[in-house]
Amino acid sequence: MRFRLQPTPVQEATLLEHCAHARYVWNLAVEQHQHWRPGRVSAPGYVAQSRQLTEARKAFAWLAAGSQTVQQQALRDFAQAMANFFAGTHRRPSWRKAGIHEGFRVVGQRGNHWDVRRLSRKVGQVRVPKVGWVRFRWSRDVPAEAKSFRIKRDRAGRWHVCFAMIPTPIDGPGTGEVVGADRGVTVSAALSTGELLSAPGLRDTEARRLLRLQRRLARAKRGSNRRKRVKTAIARLKAREADRRRDWVEKTSTDLACRFDLIRVEDLKIKNMVRSARGTPAAPGKNTRAKAGLNRAIHAAGWGQLATRLEQKAPGRMEKIDPAYTSQTCHACGHRAADNRESQAVFRCRACGHNDHADVNAAKNIAAGRAVTCLSRPTSPGRPPVRGALQPLGGAVNREPQPVLSSA
C-alpha cells in the first residue's frame, strides 16, 4: 500500500543520504559477485557482507553517520535478489544509479512493527531511522500486519512510503460467469460482453507540451541546470500518465474480479513483443521508428499490469489462452481466415456473414476457452473450484467450432 510522503527540506536531505548509502552498499555487493569467476572462492553471502559492513562503518565516518538498519537491509534485499536469480524467477541484480534508483527499505522493530500514528483525517506520520517522524497523506488505513516499508523517490521528485503486505483476494460472485479480455493498442481491453476499455493517457494539451519539452531537452547542454529543469518537467508529465494508467488498471481489475468467476486473457509474451527492431550496425533493422512507436503504445496500454493484478486479486480464477488465430476465427461458426478481419475494428465472417467488432470477436473466442495454456494457482490450498468454469482444453488448439457461452 503506497502513500504520498511529505518530508520537510531537512528531512528530505537525510532521506537522500539514506538512499545514497543503500545504493552504495548494494553496488558494492554487485561488484563482489561480478568479480567471481569459476575456480575462485565463492562470493560472500549476507553474513560475511554484514561483517564487512561493520568494519566499513568503523573505517569511514560518513558511512557510520547513516542508518545501520537501512544499510543492512540493502544487503538483505541483494541476497534475496540473488536467490531469485538462481531460482530462475528474476534477472540478475545489476547496478543502481543516482536519480533513478532512489529508495531504501526499513524492517520493523518493537514487536515487528514500526511506529505509525494518525494526526488528522488526512495526515499521518511514520518514524524513519535517524530522520524522525515524517508526515504522509493518510488516504486509507495503514495495514496493521505490515512489518516493513519502503521509502521511494521517483524521477518527478515525489516521495512515497510503501507498506509491504499480502493483499486479500477478491471473492467471485458465484454465478459461474466467464469473461474473455482481448488486449490491444487502440482498445486496451475489449471484453466478450462487448465493453471496450481504454487506459487513459495524456490529454492533447499535455502531449503537445511534452513534445515541446523533448525538443527543448535536445537543445539543452548536458550537465546544465536548464537541462535538469526540463528533465524534471518531462518526468512530471510521465508520472502523471503512469498514475492514470495505474489507477485504471486497479479499477478495471477489481471490477472484473468482482463481476466474473472466471477471467480469461491472452498468453502474450510482452517482453518479446516490445523488443527493439534497431538491429546491429552490420545488419540494421527496418521500420525502426514505427516499431518504437508500437512498443511505446504497448507499454502505455498496461497489458502486463492488468494481467498481474488480475492474478493477484483473483488467484485461481484467471486463465491464459493461446492467442493464435483468436482474431481471425469467427466466434459464431468457427471459420478461420485472415480476410475475416477487414480492419482494426471490423470483423466480417466470409462463411456465415457474422459481423462484430474485431476485438470483441477475439474476446469471445478467448472466453470460449480455446487452448488454455496456463492456470494461475490459488493462494490457499483446498480452495474450491470455480463453479461453472470450463475445464482447460490442454496445449493444442481446438480447430472445431466451440459452443457460444451464455456470458459472451
N, C-alpha and C positions, 0 to 999 in steps of 0.2 A: 504494500500500500504506500503510495507516494504522496508526499505533502510538499507544498511550496515553503522553503525555508527563507527566513527574513533576518539575516545576520546584520549587525552593525558594521561600519567600516573597520573597526578594530578587530572584531570577531572574524570578519572576512579575511583579514591578513593572516590570522592564526590558522584559519581553515586551509588557506592556500599553502601554508608551511606544512601542515599535516599531509596534504595531497602530494607535495614535493617529496616528503620523507617516505611515504608509502610507495611512490613511483620509483624512488632511488633504490629502496630495498628490493622491490620487485625486479628492477633491471639488473641488479647485482646477481640475483638468483638465476635470471635468464642467462646471464653471461657465464655463470658457473656450469650450467647444464649444456650450453653450446660448446664449451671448452672440452667436453668429454668426447673421447674417441675410443673405438674398440681397442682393447688391450690396456687401457688406462684404468685407474681406480675409479669406481663409480662416483657420480656426482653426489655431493652431500644432500641428505634429506632434511626434513624440517627440524629435527632435534639438533643436528650438527649446525645448521644455519642459525638456530636460536642461540647457540653458544657463541658463534661468530658475531652475531648481532650484539650480544652483551659485551664482548671485547671491543667492538667498534664504538659502542656508546661510551666506553671508558676512554678511548683514544681521541674521539672527536667531540668537542663540546657542542658544536652546532647540532649534531645528531642526538646527543643526550638531552638537548633542550626540548626536543619533541616528545610526543607521547609514545611510551614503550608499547602500550596496548595497540595503537594504530600500526606500528612497525611490525610487531609480531603477527598481527592479523594479516598483514600483507604477505608474510611468509606462509601462513596457513592457507590463504587463498591460492598462492602459487603451488603449494603442494597438492591442493585439490584439483587445480587446473592440470597438473602433470598426471595425476591419477585418471582424470577424464580423458586425457590424450592417449594414455596407454590402454584405456578401456575401449578406445575407438569411437567414442561419442562426440568428441570435440577436437578442434585443431590444436596444434602445439602452441603453447603460450609464447607470445612474442613481446617485443619492446613496447613500453608505454611512453608516450610523448607528452610534453608540456603543452597545455592549451587544448588537448584532445582528450586525454585520459586524466581528468581531474576528479578524484574521489578517493574515499577510503571507507573501510568498514569497521564497526565497533561492536564487540560482543558484550553480552550482559554480565553484570556482576550483581551483588546484593540479591541473591536468590534468582540468578539468571535473568534479571531484568534491569534495564537502565531506568533512570528517573524520567518520567514524563508527567507533566501536570498541565491542567487547563486553566487559563486565566480568564477567559470570557467566552462568549458564544462562538467566536470565530478565531480566537487566538489561543495557542498552546505553546509550551516550552519543552525542550528536550535538553538534557545535560550532556555536553560533549567534553571529553577529557581535555584539560588544560585550556578550555575555551569558556566553560561555564554554561549558564542557561541561555539557549538560543531560541528565539521565537520562530514559530511556523504557523501557517494558516490551518486552522482546525476545520477542515471541510467535512470530516466524518470521524467517528470514534476510532481511536487507536486500538488495534487488536491487543488484548491482554496476553495472548500466547506468543507474541513476538519476542524473541530472545536476542536479536541483533538488528542493527540498522546500518544503512549505508548513506553517507553524505556525498552528493554528487554536484558537480558544476558543469552545465552544458556549454556549448560554444557561444550561445547567446548571452552568457554571463549570469544565468539564473541558477540559484541553488535549490536543491531538493533533498529531502530526507525520506528514505525508503525503508519501511519496516518489513522484515522478512517474515513471511507466514505462508502456510499452505491454504489456498482458497477452498472454501466449501463447495462441493459440486452442486449443480442445479438439478433438481429432480424434474423428470419429464412429466407431461400432463397425464400419461397413462392411457391415451386414446389410440395408440398404435399409428399415429400419423407419421408419414415418411415424406421427406422433402429432399430434393436434389438442388445443388447450387453449382452453377457454371460460372467460373471466374474469367473475366475478360478485361480488356483495356478500356474500351468505350463504355461498357457497363461493368462495374466492378464485380457485381454478383447478381446473376439472374436466377431466380428461384423457379422451381417447377410449378409453383402456384400462379405464375405469371407476373410476379413482382420483379421490378428492375431497380436495383440498389446501386448507387454510385458513391464512392468515397469523395467527400468534399476536398477541394484543393484551394489554391489561391484565387482570389477574385481577379477580374480583369485589370483593375487599377493596381493591385498588388503585383500581378505578373509583369505589368509594364514597368513598375518601379524596380522590380528585381532585375529586369533586363538592363535598365539604366545603371543600376549599381554594379552589375557584372562588367559592363563596358568601362565604367569608372575604375573598377578594380584592375582591369587590364592596362590602364594608362598610369596607374599609381606606381611609384617607385618602391621596390622591395625594401622592407625594413623601416619605411616611413610611418609616421603617426597617421597620416591620411589613409594609407593602405589599411592600417589596423582598424580605423573607424569604419571604413567601408566593409571590411570583412565582418565586423560585429553587426552592422546593419543587415547584411545578407544573412547572417546566422539567425537573426531575429525573425526574418521572414520565413526561413526554412523551418525554424522551430514552431512557428505559428501553423504552418502547413502540416507538420508532423503531429502536432497536438490535435488538430481537427481530424486527421486520419485515425489516430489512436482512439479518439472519442467515438468515431463512427464504428470502428471495429468492436469496441466494448459494447456499445448499444446493440449492434447487429447480432453479435454472438450471443448475448444474453437473451435477446428476443427469440432467436432460433432455438436455443436450448429450452426455453420455457414453452414454446408452441408445439414442438415436434418431439416425438420419441426417438426417431432415427434420422440422422442427418448424413447425407452422402455428398461428397465433394470429389473433384478430380485429383488423382495422384500425380501432381505436377512436380517435375524436377526443376524448381525455380532457379537453383544455383547454376544449372547448365543452361537454362533459357536466357539468363542475363549475362552470359559471357561476352566479352568484347570481341568484335569482328575486326579488330585493328590488324591482327596478324603480326608478321615479323618484317624487318627491313628487306630480307631476301624474298619473302612471299607476302606482300601486303594484302590486306583484306579488301573486300568490295562492299560498297554501300555502308561505310563505317558510320557516317553521320546519321543515317536512317536507323541503323541498329542501335546506336547510342540513345536516340530518342525513344525507341521502343523499350530499351532497358529502363530508362527513367520512368516511362509510363507504367511498366510492370511494378516497379517499386512503389510508385505513387498510388497504385490500386490497392495495396495492402494485402496481397494474396497470402503471403506466409503468415502474417499476423492474424488474419481471420481464421486460418486452419489451426494455428497453435492455440488460440483462445477457445475455439470450439472443442478441441481435445481436452483442455483443462477444465472447462465448465461442464462438459457433457462426457465424462470418461465412460468408455464402453458403448456410447451411443453415436459415435461418428465413424463412418466407414469411408475408405478411399477407393475410388473406382478407376480402372484403367481408362484414360481419356481417349483411347484410339477410336476414331470414327464416330464419336458421340455427336459431332456437329454435322456429319454427313448422312446419318441414319434417320429415317423418318420414324417418329415415335408411334404413328398410327398404324402403319403397315409393315415396318421393318425394312423397307427398301433402302439400300445404301448406294449413294452415287455422289461424286464430287459436284455435279451440276445441281443437286438439290438445294444447295445454299447459293442463292443468286447474288447476295451481297452480305455485308456485315450484319444486317438486321433482318433480311428477308429469307425465309425458308419456304420453298415450294417443292413438294414431292413430285418427281416425274412419273411415278407409277400410279398413285392414287389421287394426286392433286391436293393433298393436305397442305394448308397454308398456316404458318405460325411465325412468331418471332424466332430468329435463328438461335439466339441464346436460350430462350425459354424451351425450345425443342430439345436442345442439348441437355438442359437441366432435367427435362422429363426422362431422357434416356439414362441420365445418371441416377435419378430417383428409382428407375426400374431395377437397379442393382446389377447391371451387366458387368461381369468380370471384376468382382470385389478382390482387390489385391492386398489390403491391409485393414485390420480391425483394431482400433485403439483399445487397450486393455483397461478394465475398471480399476480404480484405486483400491477398492476394498474387495478381498476375496469373498466369494459367495454371493455377490450381487446378482439378483435375479435377472434373467434375460429380458430384453425389451419386448413388451407384448406387441404383437403384430408386426415385428421386424422380419424382413426377408432374410433367409439364410444365405451366407456367402456362396457364390457360384464357382469359386476356385480361380485359378490364374488364367484359364483360357477364355477367350472372348466368345460369347454365345452369339452366333450369327442368326439364330432363328428369331422371329418376331416374338416380343415379350408382351404379356398382358398389360393393359393400361391400369395403373394404380388409381385407386379412388382419390388419393391425396393429390395426384397430379392434375 
